[in-house]
Amino acid sequence: MLAGRQRFAHFQGVTVAEEPLFKVVRGTPTAEEVAAIVGVLLSRRAGAPAAAPAPVSRWRQSARPGSRPRWR
């Protein structure tokens, strides 16, 4: 089995961290177990923050049902 550095050595312009992102300290995980952990870690990484909703204009807000009438 090739290590990450050996497997992706043929790609140009790819930077590889010197230290591993995680390390197995006990046991010998199978390839499926490592893949499951990597999948969980990648799915939990911080993505792009959600865009803030556009502010509602006062004109539109006054026409919304359920808004308090302010002109009475």
PQR file with spaces between the fields and no chain letter, atoms N, CA, C, O and H, PARSE charges and radii, in Angstrom:
ATOM       1  N    MET     1       0.846   -1.170    0.000 -0.4000 1.5000
ATOM       2  CA   MET     1       0.000    0.000    0.000 -0.0000 2.0000
ATOM       3  C    MET     1       0.895    1.238    0.000  0.5500 1.7000
ATOM       4  O    MET     1       1.856    1.318    0.765 -0.5500 1.4000
ATOM       5  N    LEU     2       0.576    2.185   -0.851 -0.4000 1.5000
ATOM       6  CA   LEU     2       1.375    3.397   -0.951 -0.0000 2.0000
ATOM       7  C    LEU     2       0.897    4.439    0.046  0.5500 1.7000
ATOM       8  O    LEU     2      -0.297    4.557    0.322 -0.5500 1.4000
ATOM       9  H    LEU     2      -0.205    2.120   -1.472  0.4000 1.0000
ATOM      10  N    ALA     3       1.837    5.181    0.572 -0.4000 1.5000
ATOM      11  CA   ALA     3       1.488    6.281    1.472 -0.0000 2.0000
ATOM      12  C    ALA     3       0.995    7.453    0.641  0.5500 1.7000
ATOM      13  O    ALA     3       1.186    7.486   -0.575 -0.5500 1.4000
ATOM      14  H    ALA     3       2.807    5.085    0.347  0.4000 1.0000
ATOM      15  N    GLY     4       0.362    8.412    1.298 -0.4000 1.5000
ATOM      16  CA   GLY     4      -0.198    9.561    0.593 -0.0000 2.0000
ATOM      17  C    GLY     4       0.836   10.319   -0.213  0.5500 1.7000
ATOM      18  O    GLY     4       0.552   10.737   -1.336 -0.5500 1.4000
ATOM      19  H    GLY     4       0.207    8.385    2.286  0.4000 1.0000
ATOM      20  N    ARG     5       2.014   10.506    0.325 -0.4000 1.5000
ATOM      21  CA   ARG     5       3.064   11.228   -0.378 -0.0000 2.0000
ATOM      22  C    ARG     5       3.509   10.481   -1.628  0.5500 1.7000
ATOM      23  O    ARG     5       3.747   11.099   -2.666 -0.5500 1.4000
ATOM      24  H    ARG     5       2.245   10.167    1.237  0.4000 1.0000
ATOM      25  N    GLN     6       3.623    9.170   -1.540 -0.4000 1.5000
ATOM      26  CA   GLN     6       4.081    8.381   -2.679 -0.0000 2.0000
ATOM      27  C    GLN     6       3.007    8.307   -3.764  0.5500 1.7000
ATOM      28  O    GLN     6       3.318    8.377   -4.953 -0.5500 1.4000
ATOM      29  H    GLN     6       3.430    8.668   -0.697  0.4000 1.0000
ATOM      30  N    ARG     7       1.761    8.168   -3.361 -0.4000 1.5000
ATOM      31  CA   ARG     7       0.682    8.001   -4.322 -0.0000 2.0000
ATOM      32  C    ARG     7       0.463    9.268   -5.142  0.5500 1.7000
ATOM      33  O    ARG     7       0.203    9.175   -6.342 -0.5500 1.4000
ATOM      34  H    ARG     7       1.508    8.111   -2.395  0.4000 1.0000
ATOM      35  N    PHE     8       0.560   10.439   -4.537 -0.4000 1.5000
ATOM      36  CA   PHE     8       0.271   11.685   -5.225 -0.0000 2.0000
ATOM      37  C    PHE     8       1.525   12.448   -5.625  0.5500 1.7000
ATOM      38  O    PHE     8       1.456   13.645   -5.904 -0.5500 1.4000
ATOM      39  H    PHE     8       0.771   10.514   -3.562  0.4000 1.0000
ATOM      40  N    ALA     9       2.649   11.785   -5.656 -0.4000 1.5000
ATOM      41  CA   ALA     9       3.897   12.456   -6.011 -0.0000 2.0000
ATOM      42  C    ALA     9       3.905   12.890   -7.470  0.5500 1.7000
ATOM      43  O    ALA     9       4.636   13.817   -7.821 -0.5500 1.4000
ATOM      44  H    ALA     9       2.705   10.812   -5.429  0.4000 1.0000
ATOM      45  N    HIS    10       3.123   12.256   -8.326 -0.4000 1.5000
ATOM      46  CA   HIS    10       3.146   12.588   -9.748 -0.0000 2.0000
ATOM      47  C    HIS    10       2.340   13.843  -10.073  0.5500 1.7000
ATOM      48  O    HIS    10       2.452   14.348  -11.191 -0.5500 1.4000
ATOM      49  H    HIS    10       2.530   11.503   -8.041  0.4000 1.0000
ATOM      50  N    PHE    11       1.530   14.374   -9.145 -0.4000 1.5000
ATOM      51  CA   PHE    11       0.793   15.618   -9.390 -0.0000 2.0000
ATOM      52  C    PHE    11       1.719   16.805   -9.177  0.5500 1.7000
ATOM      53  O    PHE    11       2.449   16.862   -8.187 -0.5500 1.4000
ATOM      54  H    PHE    11       1.439   13.964   -8.238  0.4000 1.0000
ATOM      55  N    GLN    12       1.687   17.735  -10.091 -0.4000 1.5000
ATOM      56  CA   GLN    12       2.514   18.934   -9.973 -0.0000 2.0000
ATOM      57  C    GLN    12       1.741   20.020   -9.234  0.5500 1.7000
ATOM      58  O    GLN    12       0.530   20.154   -9.406 -0.5500 1.4000
ATOM      59  H    GLN    12       1.094   17.689  -10.895  0.4000 1.0000
ATOM      60  N    GLY    13       2.428   20.776   -8.431 -0.4000 1.5000
ATOM      61  CA   GLY    13       1.816   21.904   -7.749 -0.0000 2.0000
ATOM      62  C    GLY    13       0.996   21.540   -6.531  0.5500 1.7000
ATOM      63  O    GLY    13       0.302   22.400   -5.988 -0.5500 1.4000
ATOM      64  H    GLY    13       3.412   20.667   -8.291  0.4000 1.0000
ATOM      65  N    VAL    14       1.049   20.305   -6.085 -0.4000 1.5000
ATOM      66  CA   VAL    14       0.301   19.898   -4.907 -0.0000 2.0000
ATOM      67  C    VAL    14       1.214   20.021   -3.700  0.5500 1.7000
ATOM      68  O    VAL    14       2.328   19.497   -3.696 -0.5500 1.4000
ATOM      69  H    VAL    14       1.612   19.607   -6.526  0.4000 1.0000
ATOM      70  N    THR    15       0.740   20.713   -2.681 -0.4000 1.5000
ATOM      71  CA   THR    15       1.526   20.819   -1.458 -0.0000 2.0000
ATOM      72  C    THR    15       1.007   19.804   -0.457  0.5500 1.7000
ATOM      73  O    THR    15      -0.201   19.613   -0.319 -0.5500 1.4000
ATOM      74  H    THR    15      -0.165   21.138   -2.684  0.4000 1.0000
ATOM      75  N    VAL    16       1.911   19.167    0.225 -0.4000 1.5000
ATOM      76  CA   VAL    16       1.576   18.145    1.207 -0.0000 2.0000
ATOM      77  C    VAL    16       2.107   18.610    2.553  0.5500 1.7000
ATOM      78  O    VAL    16       3.256   19.038    2.657 -0.5500 1.4000
ATOM      79  H    VAL    16       2.893   19.322    0.112  0.4000 1.0000
ATOM      80  N    ALA    17       1.272   18.528    3.583 -0.4000 1.5000
ATOM      81  CA   ALA    17       1.694   18.924    4.919 -0.0000 2.0000
ATOM      82  C    ALA    17       2.777   17.972    5.412  0.5500 1.7000
ATOM      83  O    ALA    17       2.767   16.780    5.104 -0.5500 1.4000
ATOM      84  H    ALA    17       0.338   18.181    3.498  0.4000 1.0000
ATOM      85  N    GLU    18       3.695   18.515    6.171 -0.4000 1.5000
ATOM      86  CA   GLU    18       4.779   17.693    6.710 -0.0000 2.0000
ATOM      87  C    GLU    18       4.282   16.750    7.801  0.5500 1.7000
ATOM      88  O    GLU    18       4.783   15.633    7.926 -0.5500 1.4000
ATOM      89  H    GLU    18       3.703   19.483    6.421  0.4000 1.0000
ATOM      90  N    GLU    19       3.313   17.183    8.582 -0.4000 1.5000
ATOM      91  CA   GLU    19       2.796   16.333    9.644 -0.0000 2.0000
ATOM      92  C    GLU    19       1.420   15.805    9.249  0.5500 1.7000
ATOM      93  O    GLU    19       0.690   16.486    8.529 -0.5500 1.4000
ATOM      94  H    GLU    19       2.906   18.091    8.480  0.4000 1.0000
ATOM      95  N    PRO    20       1.055   14.626    9.697 -0.5600 1.5000
ATOM      96  CA   PRO    20      -0.252   14.067    9.332  0.2800 2.0000
ATOM      97  C    PRO    20      -1.379   14.831   10.021  0.5500 1.7000
ATOM      98  O    PRO    20      -1.177   15.438   11.073 -0.5500 1.4000
ATOM      99  N    LEU    21      -2.559   14.795    9.421 -0.4000 1.5000
ATOM     100  CA   LEU    21      -3.714   15.455   10.022 -0.0000 2.0000
ATOM     101  C    LEU    21      -4.241   14.691   11.229  0.5500 1.7000
ATOM     102  O    LEU    21      -4.745   15.294   12.176 -0.5500 1.4000
ATOM     103  H    LEU    21      -2.723   14.302    8.567  0.4000 1.0000
ATOM     104  N    PHE    22      -4.129   13.383   11.200 -0.4000 1.5000
ATOM     105  CA   PHE    22      -4.469   12.571   12.358 -0.0000 2.0000
ATOM     106  C    PHE    22      -3.566   11.353   12.378  0.5500 1.7000
ATOM     107  O    PHE    22      -2.968   10.989   11.365 -0.5500 1.4000
ATOM     108  H    PHE    22      -3.720   12.893   10.431  0.4000 1.0000
ATOM     109  N    LYS    23      -3.474   10.724   13.548 -0.4000 1.5000
ATOM     110  CA   LYS    23      -2.570    9.590   13.709 -0.0000 2.0000
ATOM     111  C    LYS    23      -3.294    8.495   14.484  0.5500 1.7000
ATOM     112  O    LYS    23      -3.967    8.774   15.476 -0.5500 1.4000
ATOM     113  H    LYS    23      -3.959   11.020   14.371  0.4000 1.0000
ATOM     114  N    VAL    24      -3.159    7.266   14.038 -0.4000 1.5000
ATOM     115  CA   VAL    24      -3.732    6.118   14.735 -0.0000 2.0000
ATOM     116  C    VAL    24      -2.763    5.749   15.847  0.5500 1.7000
ATOM     117  O    VAL    24      -1.605    5.424   15.582 -0.5500 1.4000
ATOM     118  H    VAL    24      -2.612    7.039   13.233  0.4000 1.0000
ATOM     119  N    VAL    25      -3.232    5.797   17.092 -0.4000 1.5000
ATOM     120  CA   VAL    25      -2.343    5.531   18.223 -0.0000 2.0000
ATOM     121  C    VAL    25      -2.517    4.132   18.792  0.5500 1.7000
ATOM     122  O    VAL    25      -1.672    3.670   19.559 -0.5500 1.4000
ATOM     123  H    VAL    25      -4.173    6.061   17.307  0.4000 1.0000
ATOM     124  N    ARG    26      -3.594    3.454   18.432 -0.4000 1.5000
ATOM     125  CA   ARG    26      -3.785    2.106   18.952 -0.0000 2.0000
ATOM     126  C    ARG    26      -4.540    1.279   17.926  0.5500 1.7000
ATOM     127  O    ARG    26      -5.493    1.763   17.315 -0.5500 1.4000
ATOM     128  H    ARG    26      -4.280    3.829   17.809  0.4000 1.0000
ATOM     129  N    GLY    27      -4.127    0.057   17.735 -0.4000 1.5000
ATOM     130  CA   GLY    27      -4.809   -0.846   16.825 -0.0000 2.0000
ATOM     131  C    GLY    27      -4.314   -0.707   15.394  0.5500 1.7000
ATOM     132  O    GLY    27      -3.458    0.122   15.085 -0.5500 1.4000
ATOM     133  H    GLY    27      -3.353   -0.336   18.231  0.4000 1.0000
ATOM     134  N    THR    28      -4.868   -1.532   14.544 -0.4000 1.5000
ATOM     135  CA   THR    28      -4.528   -1.496   13.122 -0.0000 2.0000
ATOM     136  C    THR    28      -5.824   -1.389   12.328  0.5500 1.7000
ATOM     137  O    THR    28      -6.467   -2.402   12.053 -0.5500 1.4000
ATOM     138  H    THR    28      -5.563   -2.206   14.794  0.4000 1.0000
ATOM     139  N    PRO    29      -6.211   -0.173   11.960 -0.5600 1.5000
ATOM     140  CA   PRO    29      -7.475   -0.002   11.239  0.2800 2.0000
ATOM     141  C    PRO    29      -7.383   -0.535    9.815  0.5500 1.7000
ATOM     142  O    PRO    29      -6.320   -0.522    9.194 -0.5500 1.4000
ATOM     143  N    THR    30      -8.502   -0.995    9.323 -0.4000 1.5000
ATOM     144  CA   THR    30      -8.563   -1.443    7.932 -0.0000 2.0000
ATOM     145  C    THR    30      -8.679   -0.221    7.025  0.5500 1.7000
ATOM     146  O    THR    30      -8.905    0.894    7.495 -0.5500 1.4000
ATOM     147  H    THR    30      -9.366   -1.006    9.827  0.4000 1.0000
ATOM     148  N    ALA    31      -8.525   -0.438    5.752 -0.4000 1.5000
ATOM     149  CA   ALA    31      -8.645    0.662    4.792 -0.0000 2.0000
ATOM     150  C    ALA    31     -10.045    1.262    4.837  0.5500 1.7000
ATOM     151  O    ALA    31     -10.205    2.471    4.671 -0.5500 1.4000
ATOM     152  H    ALA    31      -8.341   -1.344    5.370  0.4000 1.0000
ATOM     153  N    GLU    32     -11.064    0.427    5.060 -0.4000 1.5000
ATOM     154  CA   GLU    32     -12.436    0.920    5.134 -0.0000 2.0000
ATOM     155  C    GLU    32     -12.644    1.798    6.360  0.5500 1.7000
ATOM     156  O    GLU    32     -13.344    2.807    6.290 -0.5500 1.4000
ATOM     157  H    GLU    32     -10.935   -0.555    5.195  0.4000 1.0000
ATOM     158  N    GLU    33     -12.039    1.420    7.484 -0.4000 1.5000
ATOM     159  CA   GLU    33     -12.169    2.227    8.699 -0.0000 2.0000
ATOM     160  C    GLU    33     -11.483    3.579    8.544  0.5500 1.7000
ATOM     161  O    GLU    33     -12.018    4.599    8.978 -0.5500 1.4000
ATOM     162  H    GLU    33     -11.470    0.600    7.541  0.4000 1.0000
ATOM     163  N    VAL    34     -10.313    3.592    7.935 -0.4000 1.5000
ATOM     164  CA   VAL    34      -9.611    4.855    7.697 -0.0000 2.0000
ATOM     165  C    VAL    34     -10.419    5.720    6.732  0.5500 1.7000
ATOM     166  O    VAL    34     -10.525    6.931    6.923 -0.5500 1.4000
ATOM     167  H    VAL    34      -9.879    2.763    7.583  0.4000 1.0000
ATOM     168  N    ALA    35     -10.985    5.104    5.705 -0.4000 1.5000
ATOM     169  CA   ALA    35     -11.803    5.855    4.752 -0.0000 2.0000
ATOM     170  C    ALA    35     -13.026    6.446    5.441  0.5500 1.7000
ATOM     171  O    ALA    35     -13.426    7.567    5.128 -0.5500 1.4000
ATOM     172  H    ALA    35     -10.898    4.120    5.551  0.4000 1.0000
ATOM     173  N    ALA    36     -13.622    5.715    6.368 -0.4000 1.5000
ATOM     174  CA   ALA    36     -14.784    6.231    7.095 -0.0000 2.0000
ATOM     175  C    ALA    36     -14.398    7.431    7.952  0.5500 1.7000
ATOM     176  O    ALA    36     -15.132    8.418    8.001 -0.5500 1.4000
ATOM     177  H    ALA    36     -13.297    4.804    6.622  0.4000 1.0000
ATOM     178  N    ILE    37     -13.262    7.356    8.622 -0.4000 1.5000
ATOM     179  CA   ILE    37     -12.807    8.478    9.452 -0.0000 2.0000
ATOM     180  C    ILE    37     -12.497    9.686    8.585  0.5500 1.7000
ATOM     181  O    ILE    37     -12.868   10.808    8.929 -0.5500 1.4000
ATOM     182  H    ILE    37     -12.666    6.554    8.582  0.4000 1.0000
ATOM     183  N    VAL    38     -11.826    9.470    7.474 -0.4000 1.5000
ATOM     184  CA   VAL    38     -11.505   10.581    6.570 -0.0000 2.0000
ATOM     185  C    VAL    38     -12.791   11.206    6.037  0.5500 1.7000
ATOM     186  O    VAL    38     -12.888   12.429    5.938 -0.5500 1.4000
ATOM     187  H    VAL    38     -11.525    8.558    7.194  0.4000 1.0000
ATOM     188  N    GLY    39     -13.770   10.387    5.697 -0.4000 1.5000
ATOM     189  CA   GLY    39     -15.044   10.913    5.216 -0.0000 2.0000
ATOM     190  C    GLY    39     -15.745   11.769    6.257  0.5500 1.7000
ATOM     191  O    GLY    39     -16.291   12.823    5.930 -0.5500 1.4000
ATOM     192  H    GLY    39     -13.691    9.393    5.778  0.4000 1.0000
ATOM     193  N    VAL    40     -15.734   11.326    7.502 -0.4000 1.5000
ATOM     194  CA   VAL    40     -16.353   12.105    8.576 -0.0000 2.0000
ATOM     195  C    VAL    40     -15.605   13.409    8.785  0.5500 1.7000
ATOM     196  O    VAL    40     -16.227   14.462    8.925 -0.5500 1.4000
ATOM     197  H    VAL    40     -15.290   10.470    7.768  0.4000 1.0000
ATOM     198  N    LEU    41     -14.281   13.355    8.808 -0.4000 1.5000
ATOM     199  CA   LEU    41     -13.499   14.576    9.022 -0.0000 2.0000
ATOM     200  C    LEU    41     -13.694   15.573    7.888  0.5500 1.7000
ATOM     201  O    LEU    41     -13.795   16.776    8.131 -0.5500 1.4000
ATOM     202  H    LEU    41     -13.776   12.500    8.694  0.4000 1.0000
ATOM     203  N    LEU    42     -13.746   15.088    6.659 -0.4000 1.5000
ATOM     204  CA   LEU    42     -13.938   15.997    5.532 -0.0000 2.0000
ATOM     205  C    LEU    42     -15.342   16.588    5.512  0.5500 1.7000
ATOM     206  O    LEU    42     -15.529   17.734    5.103 -0.5500 1.4000
ATOM     207  H    LEU    42     -13.664   14.111    6.462  0.4000 1.0000
ATOM     208  N    SER    43     -16.324   15.816    5.950 -0.4000 1.5000
ATOM     209  CA   SER    43     -17.686   16.348    5.959 -0.0000 2.0000
ATOM     210  C    SER    43     -17.883   17.364    7.075  0.5500 1.7000
ATOM     211  O    SER    43     -18.776   18.206    6.985 -0.5500 1.4000
ATOM     212  H    SER    43     -16.172   14.885    6.282  0.4000 1.0000
ATOM     213  N    ARG    44     -17.073   17.304    8.118 -0.4000 1.5000
ATOM     214  CA   ARG    44     -17.210   18.222    9.243 -0.0000 2.0000
ATOM     215  C    ARG    44     -16.337   19.456    9.125  0.5500 1.7000
ATOM     216  O    ARG    44     -16.424   20.362    9.954 -0.5500 1.4000
ATOM     217  H    ARG    44     -16.347   16.620    8.191  0.4000 1.0000
ATOM     218  N    ARG    45     -15.499   19.498    8.106 -0.4000 1.5000
ATOM     219  CA   ARG    45     -14.621   20.660    7.990 -0.0000 2.0000
ATOM     220  C    ARG    45     -15.446   21.909    7.708  0.5500 1.7000
ATOM     221  O    ARG    45     -16.565   21.836    7.199 -0.5500 1.4000
ATOM     222  H    ARG    45     -15.428   18.762    7.432  0.4000 1.0000
ATOM     223  N    ALA    46     -14.884   23.019    8.041 -0.4000 1.5000
ATOM     224  CA   ALA    46     -15.603   24.284    7.878 -0.0000 2.0000
ATOM     225  C    ALA    46     -15.697   24.627    6.404  0.5500 1.7000
ATOM     226  O    ALA    46     -14.683   24.784    5.724 -0.5500 1.4000
ATOM     227  H    ALA    46     -13.976   23.078    8.454  0.4000 1.0000
ATOM     228  N    GLY    47     -16.891   24.740    5.931 -0.4000 1.5000
ATOM     229  CA   GLY    47     -17.112   25.144    4.550 -0.0000 2.0000
ATOM     230  C    GLY    47     -17.261   26.651    4.470  0.5500 1.7000
ATOM     231  O    GLY    47     -17.010   27.368    5.439 -0.5500 1.4000
ATOM     232  H    GLY    47     -17.715   24.613    6.484  0.4000 1.0000
ATOM     233  N    ALA    48     -17.659   27.106    3.341 -0.4000 1.5000
ATOM     234  CA   ALA    48     -17.896   28.532    3.177 -0.0000 2.0000
ATOM     235  C    ALA    48     -19.099   28.925    4.028  0.5500 1.7000
ATOM     236  O    ALA    48     -20.106   28.217    4.038 -0.5500 1.4000
ATOM     237  H    ALA    48     -17.863   26.523    2.554  0.4000 1.0000
ATOM     238  N    PRO    49     -19.005   30.040    4.738 -0.5600 1.5000
ATOM     239  CA   PRO    49     -20.140   30.445    5.558  0.2800 2.0000
ATOM     240  C    PRO    49     -21.352   30.784    4.691  0.5500 1.7000
ATOM     241  O    PRO    49     -21.226   31.292    3.577 -0.5500 1.4000
ATOM     242  N    ALA    50     -22.499   30.491    5.228 -0.4000 1.5000
ATOM     243  CA   ALA    50     -23.732   30.771    4.492 -0.0000 2.0000
ATOM     244  C    ALA    50     -23.896   32.276    4.333  0.5500 1.7000
ATOM     245  O    ALA    50     -23.577   33.050    5.235 -0.5500 1.4000
ATOM     246  H    ALA    50     -22.602   30.078    6.132  0.4000 1.0000
ATOM     247  N    ALA    51     -24.388   32.665    3.194 -0.4000 1.5000
ATOM     248  CA   ALA    51     -24.589   34.089    2.940 -0.0000 2.0000
ATOM     249  C    ALA    51     -25.691   34.621    3.848  0.5500 1.7000
ATOM     250  O    ALA    51     -26.708   33.962    4.066 -0.5500 1.4000
ATOM     251  H    ALA    51     -24.647   32.036    2.461  0.4000 1.0000
ATOM     252  N    ALA    52     -25.476   35.805    4.365 -0.4000 1.5000
ATOM     253  CA   ALA    52     -26.476   36.429    5.227 -0.0000 2.0000
ATOM     254  C    ALA    52     -27.691   36.804    4.381  0.5500 1.7000
ATOM     255  O    ALA    52     -27.543   37.235    3.238 -0.5500 1.4000
ATOM     256  H    ALA    52     -24.650   36.341    4.188  0.4000 1.0000
ATOM     257  N    PRO    53     -28.872   36.644    4.931 -0.5600 1.5000
ATOM     258  CA   PRO    53     -30.057   37.010    4.155  0.2800 2.0000
ATOM     259  C    PRO    53     -30.067   38.512    3.885  0.5500 1.7000
ATOM     260  O    PRO    53     -29.617   39.312    4.705 -0.5500 1.4000
ATOM     261  N    ALA    54     -30.581   38.868    2.735 -0.4000 1.5000
ATOM     262  CA   ALA    54     -30.645   40.281    2.367 -0.0000 2.0000
ATOM     263  C    ALA    54     -31.623   40.990    3.295  0.5500 1.7000
ATOM     264  O    ALA    54     -32.689   40.454    3.597 -0.5500 1.4000
ATOM     265  H    ALA    54     -30.946   38.218    2.069  0.4000 1.0000
ATOM     266  N    PRO    55     -31.274   42.179    3.746 -0.5600 1.5000
ATOM     267  CA   PRO    55     -32.197   42.895    4.632  0.2800 2.0000
ATOM     268  C    PRO    55     -33.482   43.267    3.888  0.5500 1.7000
ATOM     269  O    PRO    55     -33.458   43.606    2.705 -0.5500 1.4000
ATOM     270  N    VAL    56     -34.590   43.197    4.604 -0.4000 1.5000
ATOM     271  CA   VAL    56     -35.887   43.516    4.020 -0.0000 2.0000
ATOM     272  C    VAL    56     -36.074   45.027    4.087  0.5500 1.7000
ATOM     273  O    VAL    56     -35.892   45.638    5.140 -0.5500 1.4000
ATOM     274  H    VAL    56     -34.610   42.922    5.565  0.4000 1.0000
ATOM     275  N    SER    57     -36.434   45.616    2.968 -0.4000 1.5000
ATOM     276  CA   SER    57     -36.628   47.063    2.937 -0.0000 2.0000
ATOM     277  C    SER    57     -37.865   47.451    3.745  0.5500 1.7000
ATOM     278  O    SER    57     -38.766   46.637    3.944 -0.5500 1.4000
ATOM     279  H    SER    57     -36.581   45.120    2.113  0.4000 1.0000
ATOM     280  N    ARG    58     -37.898   48.682    4.200 -0.4000 1.5000
ATOM     281  CA   ARG    58     -39.055   49.150    4.971 -0.0000 2.0000
ATOM     282  C    ARG    58     -40.326   49.116    4.127  0.5500 1.7000
ATOM     283  O    ARG    58     -41.405   48.835    4.648 -0.5500 1.4000
ATOM     284  H    ARG    58     -37.166   49.343    4.038  0.4000 1.0000
ATOM     285  N    TRP    59     -40.211   49.397    2.845 -0.4000 1.5000
ATOM     286  CA   TRP    59     -41.377   49.378    1.964 -0.0000 2.0000
ATOM     287  C    TRP    59     -41.973   47.976    1.913  0.5500 1.7000
ATOM     288  O    TRP    59     -43.185   47.805    2.050 -0.5500 1.4000
ATOM     289  H    TRP    59     -39.335   49.626    2.421  0.4000 1.0000
ATOM     290  N    ARG    60     -41.137   46.996    1.722 -0.4000 1.5000
ATOM     291  CA   ARG    60     -41.612   45.612    1.648 -0.0000 2.0000
ATOM     292  C    ARG    60     -42.098   45.142    3.007  0.5500 1.7000
ATOM     293  O    ARG    60     -43.082   44.408    3.095 -0.5500 1.4000
ATOM     294  H    ARG    60     -40.153   47.134    1.611  0.4000 1.0000
ATOM     295  N    GLN    61     -41.428   45.551    4.046 -0.4000 1.5000
ATOM     296  CA   GLN    61     -41.794   45.114    5.387 -0.0000 2.0000
ATOM     297  C    GLN    61     -43.175   45.639    5.776  0.5500 1.7000
ATOM     298  O    GLN    61     -43.923   44.953    6.472 -0.5500 1.4000
ATOM     299  H    GLN    61     -40.628   46.147    3.974  0.4000 1.0000
ATOM     300  N    SER    62     -43.519   46.848    5.333 -0.4000 1.5000
ATOM     301  CA   SER    62     -44.824   47.406    5.687 -0.0000 2.0000
ATOM     302  C    SER    62     -45.953   46.674    4.974  0.5500 1.7000
ATOM     303  O    SER    62     -47.089   46.705    5.447 -0.5500 1.4000
ATOM     304  H    SER    62     -42.911   47.406    4.767  0.4000 1.0000
ATOM     305  N    ALA    63     -45.680   46.021    3.860 -0.4000 1.5000
ATOM     306  CA   ALA    63     -46.707   45.324    3.096 -0.0000 2.0000
ATOM     307  C    ALA    63     -46.830   43.853    3.476  0.5500 1.7000
ATOM     308  O    ALA    63     -47.678   43.144    2.934 -0.5500 1.4000
ATOM     309  H    ALA    63     -44.757   45.996    3.476  0.4000 1.0000
ATOM     310  N    ARG    64     -46.007   43.396    4.384 -0.4000 1.5000
ATOM     311  CA   ARG    64     -46.050   41.982    4.755 -0.0000 2.0000
ATOM     312  C    ARG    64     -47.244   41.693    5.653  0.5500 1.7000
ATOM     313  O    ARG    64     -47.537   42.472    6.560 -0.5500 1.4000
ATOM     314  H    ARG    64     -45.319   43.972    4.824  0.4000 1.0000
ATOM     315  N    PRO    65     -47.934   40.588    5.413 -0.5600 1.5000
ATOM     316  CA   PRO    65     -49.047   40.243    6.293  0.2800 2.0000
ATOM     317  C    PRO    65     -48.527   39.910    7.690  0.5500 1.7000
ATOM     318  O    PRO    65     -47.482   39.280    7.849 -0.5500 1.4000
ATOM     319  N    GLY    66     -49.267   40.341    8.676 -0.4000 1.5000
ATOM     320  CA   GLY    66     -48.876   40.055   10.048 -0.0000 2.0000
ATOM     321  C    GLY    66     -48.004   41.128   10.662  0.5500 1.7000
ATOM     322  O    GLY    66     -47.735   41.089   11.862 -0.5500 1.4000
ATOM     323  H    GLY    66     -50.116   40.853    8.547  0.4000 1.0000
ATOM     324  N    SER    67     -47.558   42.084    9.869 -0.4000 1.5000
ATOM     325  CA   SER    67     -46.758   43.150   10.458 -0.0000 2.0000
ATOM     326  C    SER    67     -47.689   44.136   11.145  0.5500 1.7000
ATOM     327  O    SER    67     -48.835   44.317   10.735 -0.5500 1.4000
ATOM     328  H    SER    67     -47.777   42.116    8.893  0.4000 1.0000
ATOM     329  N    ARG    68     -47.190   44.760   12.178 -0.4000 1.5000
ATOM     330  CA   ARG    68     -48.016   45.704   12.935 -0.0000 2.0000
ATOM     331  C    ARG    68     -48.260   46.959   12.107  0.5500 1.7000
ATOM     332  O    ARG    68     -47.329   47.495   11.506 -0.5500 1.4000
ATOM     333  H    ARG    68     -46.259   44.614   12.511  0.4000 1.0000
ATOM     334  N    PRO    69     -49.482   47.423   12.071 -0.5600 1.5000
ATOM     335  CA   PRO    69     -49.723   48.693   11.372  0.2800 2.0000
ATOM     336  C    PRO    69     -49.116   49.837   12.178  0.5500 1.7000
ATOM     337  O    PRO    69     -49.358   49.943   13.380 -0.5500 1.4000
ATOM     338  N    ARG    70     -48.352   50.668   11.546 -0.4000 1.5000
ATOM     339  CA   ARG    70     -47.664   51.741   12.244 -0.0000 2.0000
ATOM     340  C    ARG    70     -48.297   53.101   11.958  0.5500 1.7000
ATOM     341  O    ARG    70     -47.953   54.083   12.616 -0.5500 1.4000
ATOM     342  H    ARG    70     -48.155   50.581   10.569  0.4000 1.0000
ATOM     343  N    TRP    71     -49.182   53.178   11.027 -0.4000 1.5000
ATOM     344  CA   TRP    71     -49.698   54.470   10.619 -0.0000 2.0000
ATOM     345  C    TRP    71     -51.025   54.824   11.283  0.5500 1.7000
ATOM     346  O    TRP    71     -51.529   55.924   11.061 -0.5500 1.4000
ATOM     347  H    TRP    71     -49.461   52.380   10.493  0.4000 1.0000
ATOM     348  N    ARG    72     -51.598   53.958   12.069 -0.4000 1.5000
ATOM     349  CA   ARG    72     -52.908   54.242   12.670 -0.0000 2.0000
ATOM     350  C    ARG    72     -52.791   55.057   13.908  0.5500 1.7000
ATOM     351  O    ARG    72     -53.802   55.380   14.532 -0.5500 1.4000
ATOM     352  H    ARG    72     -51.188   53.063   12.249  0.4000 1.0000
